[in-house]
């Protein structure tokens, strides 16, 4: 997973990190943030493997507030650049949506840098654009701000 996150950021993915971004920083992200959430049942981690290697991930994060038991966030869809265009992102999202339905969730929410290829993937999976926020995230390579698009999908 460390290698996938590191490669995605170095390939320009806007997933919260900017360059310079070390493998150690990628490993710390999983160990300090994701794995504790999974252990606490605050997130469900999905992985895609090729020949035993994790080459893709996505997280389903159920909303923690009592007035939102029906919804969850989709977080950090990552597919290693060497394994893109093989349907892994779609397969990860399909597994996530199936699990969300199994859990009785009726709404998924996510955000993505506006215009990224991931936005087209999400739209092809039935996600709708809720809106765009200009200047939301920093470009991973240089010091400029870019817009993000919020999207949702009703599962029922």
C-alpha positions as CSV (number, residue, x, y, z in Angstrom):
1,X,0.0,0.0,0.0
2,X,2.9,2.3,0.8
3,X,4.3,1.9,-2.8
4,X,0.8,2.6,-4.3
5,X,0.3,5.8,-2.3
6,X,3.8,7.0,-3.0
7,X,3.6,6.3,-6.7
8,X,0.2,8.0,-7.0
9,X,1.3,11.2,-5.3
10,X,4.5,11.3,-7.5
11,X,2.2,10.8,-10.5
12,X,0.2,13.9,-9.6
13,X,-2.7,12.4,-7.7
14,X,-4.4,15.0,-5.5
15,X,-5.0,12.8,-2.4
16,X,-3.9,15.2,0.3
17,X,-0.1,15.1,-0.1
18,X,2.4,17.3,-1.9
19,X,6.0,16.8,-3.0
20,X,8.4,16.1,-1.5
21,X,6.7,13.0,-0.3
22,X,8.7,10.1,1.0
23,X,7.9,6.4,1.2
24,X,8.2,6.8,5.0
25,X,5.5,9.5,4.9
26,X,3.3,7.1,2.9
27,X,3.9,4.3,5.4
28,X,3.2,6.6,8.3
29,X,-0.1,7.6,6.7
30,X,-1.3,4.0,6.7
31,X,0.1,3.2,10.1
32,X,-1.0,6.3,12.0
33,X,-4.3,7.1,10.2
34,X,-5.8,4.4,8.2
35,X,-5.0,1.2,10.1
36,X,-6.2,2.6,13.5
37,X,-9.5,3.6,11.8
38,X,-9.9,0.2,10.4
39,X,-9.1,-1.4,13.7
40,X,-11.7,0.8,15.4
41,X,-14.3,-0.2,12.8
42,X,-14.4,3.5,11.7
43,X,-13.4,2.6,8.2
44,X,-13.4,-0.4,5.8
45,X,-10.4,-0.8,3.6
46,X,-10.6,-2.4,0.2
47,X,-7.6,-3.6,-1.7
48,X,-6.8,-4.7,-5.2
49,X,-3.9,-7.1,-5.7
50,X,-1.9,-8.3,-8.6
51,X,0.5,-11.2,-8.1
52,X,0.3,-10.7,-4.3
53,X,1.1,-7.0,-4.5
54,X,-1.4,-4.3,-3.4
55,X,-1.9,-2.1,-6.4
56,X,-5.1,-0.3,-5.4
57,X,-7.1,0.7,-2.4
58,X,-10.2,2.6,-1.4
59,X,-11.9,3.3,2.0
60,X,-15.5,3.3,3.0
61,X,-15.9,5.7,6.0
62,X,-19.3,5.6,7.6
63,X,-20.4,8.9,9.0
64,X,-19.9,9.1,12.8
65,X,-22.7,11.4,13.7
66,X,-26.0,10.2,15.0
67,X,-28.0,12.1,12.4
68,X,-26.2,10.5,9.5
69,X,-26.3,6.7,10.0
70,X,-27.4,6.4,6.4
71,X,-24.3,7.8,4.7
72,X,-20.6,7.2,4.3
73,X,-17.6,8.9,2.7
74,X,-15.5,7.4,-0.1
75,X,-11.9,8.1,0.7
76,X,-8.6,7.7,-1.1
77,X,-9.3,5.7,-4.3
78,X,-5.8,4.8,-5.4
79,X,-4.6,2.7,-8.2
80,X,-0.8,2.4,-8.8
81,X,0.1,4.2,-12.1
82,X,1.5,1.0,-13.5
83,X,-1.9,-0.8,-13.1
84,X,-4.3,1.9,-14.4
85,X,-6.8,1.3,-17.2
86,X,-7.3,-2.3,-16.1
87,X,-10.6,-1.8,-14.4
88,X,-9.2,-1.9,-10.8
89,X,-10.7,1.5,-9.8
90,X,-14.1,0.4,-11.0
91,X,-13.8,-3.0,-9.3
92,X,-12.8,-1.3,-6.0
93,X,-15.7,1.1,-6.2
94,X,-18.1,-1.7,-7.1
95,X,-16.9,-3.7,-4.0
96,X,-17.3,-0.5,-1.9
97,X,-20.8,0.2,-3.1
98,X,-21.8,-3.5,-2.6
99,X,-20.6,-3.3,1.0
100,X,-22.3,0.0,1.6
101,X,-25.6,-1.5,0.4
102,X,-25.1,-4.6,2.6
103,X,-24.6,-2.3,5.5
104,X,-27.9,-0.5,4.7
105,X,-26.3,2.8,3.7
106,X,-28.2,4.9,1.2
107,X,-25.8,7.8,0.4
108,X,-22.1,7.9,-0.6
109,X,-20.2,11.2,-0.7
110,X,-16.7,12.0,-2.0
111,X,-14.6,14.8,-3.4
112,X,-12.1,14.8,-6.2
113,X,-9.9,17.4,-7.8
114,X,-12.0,19.0,-10.5
115,X,-11.4,17.5,-13.9
116,X,-9.3,14.6,-12.8
117,X,-9.8,11.2,-14.6
118,X,-11.3,10.0,-11.3
119,X,-14.2,12.4,-11.7
120,X,-15.2,10.7,-15.0
121,X,-14.9,7.3,-13.3
122,X,-17.2,8.4,-10.5
123,X,-19.7,9.9,-12.9
124,X,-19.7,6.6,-15.0
125,X,-20.6,4.8,-11.7
126,X,-23.6,7.1,-11.2
127,X,-22.2,9.7,-8.9
128,X,-23.7,13.2,-9.3
129,X,-21.9,16.5,-8.9
130,X,-23.1,18.5,-5.9
131,X,-20.8,21.4,-6.5
132,X,-17.3,22.7,-6.9
133,X,-15.1,24.7,-4.4
134,X,-12.4,26.8,-6.1
135,X,-9.0,27.0,-4.5
136,X,-9.7,24.0,-2.3
137,X,-6.5,22.0,-2.6
138,X,-2.8,22.6,-3.4
139,X,-1.4,21.1,-6.5
140,X,1.0,18.2,-5.5
141,X,3.9,19.6,-7.6
142,X,3.7,23.4,-7.2
143,X,2.3,26.1,-5.1
144,X,-1.0,26.7,-6.9
145,X,-4.5,26.1,-5.6
146,X,-7.0,24.0,-7.5
147,X,-10.8,23.4,-7.3
148,X,-12.4,20.3,-5.9
149,X,-15.7,18.7,-6.9
150,X,-18.0,17.2,-4.4
151,X,-20.1,14.3,-5.6
152,X,-22.7,12.0,-4.2
153,X,-24.6,8.8,-5.1
154,X,-27.9,7.6,-3.8
155,X,-27.8,3.9,-3.4
156,X,-31.6,3.3,-3.0
